[in-house]
Amino acid sequence: MPSLLSNRLAQRVLRPAFSLVEQRVDRVTTAFQNDLDALHHEVADLRRRQYGLSLLLDQAGRDGDRMPTATQIDTLVREVAAVTGQDKEHARREVTVAYRHLVAVEALGTGGLAGTLSDVCGRLAALPLLAPPNGEVLELGTRHGLFAAALQRMLHRGGVEARVTVVDPLADAPARAELIRGNLALGGADGARAARLVRGDFADPGVRAELGERRYGIVVVNSPQGSAPYDLAQVAALAAPGALVLVGSADRSRTEALTTAGRIAQTHYLRAA
């Protein structure tokens, strides 16, 4: 039986319908092509923008990239809120500001900050919220002094004027000492002037004696890689009552003079008696 569509009479009758279908297909195809072209332009523009952003925030020269995911920030906000006792809205605001400070000091300073984005931002956000008893900050071991600079700015924002003491072997001194002082200047008008650099190892009794003239409201313990962790009893001896002592997750040593306040990312937060 011949096909209906091969019949001339049927073709004449159905031609208007065929034309209508073809017009509709053409319109749909044209609209789809226009949408596809627009999408190609948007993707190209996004790639261009992403490239510039990656130059600022990617992993080059750092322990990790500085481009957080929403899940990563949500987790950090929950941890900061839990440790500090603040509501999540307040914690999120502080985490956001801490992230901006992290990006700013790494962009303007020399070198980078050790640690993951969550760990660094957690420290910067939580410490002002935990109300340290004074503005004396002791950092045991530093990479380039940028964390201390960012912390000074965060503490100043919370109404605390910080005086930073950095203890480090300062290899390649005086070049490295000058680099650190230059970075500490990013902490504010008095950042470098108010800072004190102590060359040496905290395990050295002479170094601890030099530090002993002050009692510190914040102590950040960056135990040297490949060496035994610092003695936390010795750290606690320099802490003011109610001081905050931060140690990495790899440091398992404890002392009765310090009680656990919580953990954010890879850092344990301890409170001095």
FENNOR-V295373 format. One record per residue. N is the residue number from 1. PSI is psi in whole degrees, -180 to 180 (none if undefined). BURIAL is # if it has 24 or more other C-alpha atoms within 12 Angstrom, else .. D_CENTER is the distance of its C-alpha to the mean C-alpha in whole Angstrom. Layout:
N_PSI_BURIAL_D_CENTER + N_PSI_BURIAL_D_CENTER
//
This chain:
1_126_._77 + 2_150_._75 + 3_143_._72 + 4_-35_._72 + 5_-15_._69 + 6_-6_._72 + 7_128_._75 + 8_-41_._75 + 9_-43_._76 + 10_-37_._73 + 11_-42_._71 + 12_-40_._72 + 13_-38_._72 + 14_-8_._68 + 15_-44_._67 + 16_-38_._66 + 17_-42_._64 + 18_-43_._62 + 19_-41_._62 + 20_-42_._60 + 21_-44_._58 + 22_-40_._57 + 23_-43_._56 + 24_-41_._54 + 25_-42_._52 + 26_-43_._52 + 27_-43_._50 + 28_-42_._48 + 29_-42_._47 + 30_-45_._47 + 31_-41_._44 + 32_-42_._42 + 33_-40_._42 + 34_-42_._41 + 35_-40_._38 + 36_-41_._37 + 37_-42_._38 + 38_-39_._35 + 39_-40_._33 + 40_-42_._33 + 41_-42_._32 + 42_-41_._29 + 43_-42_._28 + 44_-41_._29 + 45_-39_._27 + 46_-41_._24 + 47_-39_._24 + 48_-45_._24 + 49_-41_._21 + 50_-37_._19 + 51_-46_._20 + 52_-40_._19 + 53_-37_._16 + 54_-32_._15 + 55_-32_._16 + 56_-35_._14 + 57_-1_#_11 + 58_-174_._12 + 59_-11_._12 + 60_121_._15 + 61_10_._15 + 62_171_#_11 + 63_-21_._11 + 64_168_._9 + 65_166_#_9 + 66_33_#_7 + 67_92_#_9 + 68_155_#_8 + 69_163_._12 + 70_-39_._13 + 71_-41_._14 + 72_-44_._11 + 73_-41_#_10 + 74_-43_._13 + 75_-44_#_13 + 76_-41_#_10 + 77_-44_#_12 + 78_-42_#_15 + 79_-42_#_14 + 80_-43_#_13 + 81_-40_#_16 + 82_-41_#_18 + 83_-37_#_17 + 84_-16_#_18 + 85_9_._21 + 86_159_#_19 + 87_162_._20 + 88_-32_._18 + 89_-45_._18 + 90_-44_._17 + 91_-41_#_14 + 92_-40_#_13 + 93_-43_#_14 + 94_-38_#_12 + 95_-40_#_8 + 96_-46_#_9 + 97_-41_#_10 + 98_-42_#_7 + 99_-42_#_5 + 100_-39_#_8 + 101_-42_#_9 + 102_-49_#_6 + 103_-40_#_8 + 104_-48_#_11 + 105_-34_#_11 + 106_-30_#_10 + 107_-37_#_13 + 108_-26_._15 + 109_-178_#_15 + 110_125_#_17 + 111_-155_#_15 + 112_178_#_11 + 113_138_#_9 + 114_143_#_10 + 115_164_#_8 + 116_164_#_6 + 117_-46_#_3 + 118_-41_#_5 + 119_-47_#_6 + 120_-48_#_5 + 121_-35_#_4 + 122_-44_#_7 + 123_-48_#_9 + 124_-37_#_8 + 125_-41_#_10 + 126_-38_#_12 + 127_-47_#_14 + 128_-34_#_15 + 129_-24_#_17 + 130_3_#_18 + 131_71_._20 + 132_150_#_21 + 133_-22_#_24 + 134_179_#_24 + 135_9_#_22 + 136_121_#_23 + 137_128_#_19 + 138_120_#_20 + 139_117_#_18 + 140_102_#_20 + 141_130_#_19 + 142_159_#_16 + 143_-62_#_15 + 144_6_#_16 + 145_2_#_15 + 146_-33_#_12 + 147_-43_#_10 + 148_-39_#_14 + 149_-46_#_14 + 150_-39_#_11 + 151_-39_#_12 + 152_-43_#_15 + 153_-41_#_14 + 154_-40_#_13 + 155_-41_#_16 + 156_-40_._18 + 157_-32_._17 + 158_7_._18 + 159_13_._22 + 160_124_#_21 + 161_114_#_22 + 162_144_#_20 + 163_116_#_22 + 164_135_#_20 + 165_124_#_22 + 166_127_#_21 + 167_125_#_23 + 168_148_#_23 + 169_-21_#_25 + 170_56_#_25 + 171_148_._26 + 172_24_._28 + 173_149_._28 + 174_-2_._29 + 175_-45_._27 + 176_-36_._24 + 177_-41_#_24 + 178_-37_._25 + 179_-46_#_21 + 180_-43_#_20 + 181_-39_#_22 + 182_-40_#_21 + 183_-37_#_17 + 184_-25_#_18 + 185_-20_#_20 + 186_-11_#_17 + 187_-7_#_16 + 188_-176_#_19 + 189_-37_._23 + 190_13_._24 + 191_-58_#_21 + 192_-37_#_22 + 193_-36_._26 + 194_-5_#_25 + 195_152_#_23 + 196_127_#_25 + 197_124_#_24 + 198_116_#_26 + 199_127_#_27 + 200_-173_#_28 + 201_135_#_27 + 202_-26_#_26 + 203_-15_#_29 + 204_123_._32 + 205_-33_._34 + 206_-38_._34 + 207_-45_#_30 + 208_-35_#_30 + 209_-39_._33 + 210_-35_._32 + 211_-21_#_29 + 212_-6_._31 + 213_-10_._32 + 214_160_#_29 + 215_129_#_28 + 216_135_#_24 + 217_-23_#_22 + 218_130_#_19 + 219_120_#_19 + 220_115_#_16 + 221_109_#_18 + 222_87_#_17 + 223_140_#_20 + 224_139_._21 + 225_138_._21 + 226_2_._24 + 227_167_._26 + 228_144_._27 + 229_154_#_24 + 230_151_#_25 + 231_113_#_27 + 232_-22_#_26 + 233_-39_._29 + 234_-36_#_29 + 235_-46_#_25 + 236_-29_#_27 + 237_-22_#_30 + 238_-5_#_28 + 239_138_#_26 + 240_157_#_27 + 241_130_._28 + 242_6_#_26 + 243_159_#_23 + 244_129_#_20 + 245_124_#_19 + 246_128_#_16 + 247_152_#_17 + 248_163_#_15 + 249_-21_._17 + 250_-15_._19 + 251_106_#_21 + 252_-4_._24 + 253_150_._26 + 254_163_#_26 + 255_150_._29 + 256_-19_._31 + 257_-9_#_29 + 258_131_#_26 + 259_150_._26 + 260_129_#_23 + 261_-17_#_21 + 262_-176_#_19 + 263_138_#_16 + 264_123_#_12 + 265_-122_#_11 + 266_10_#_12 + 267_133_#_13 + 268_135_#_16 + 269_121_#_17 + 270_151_#_20 + 271_130_#_23 + 272_145_#_26 + 273_none_._29
//
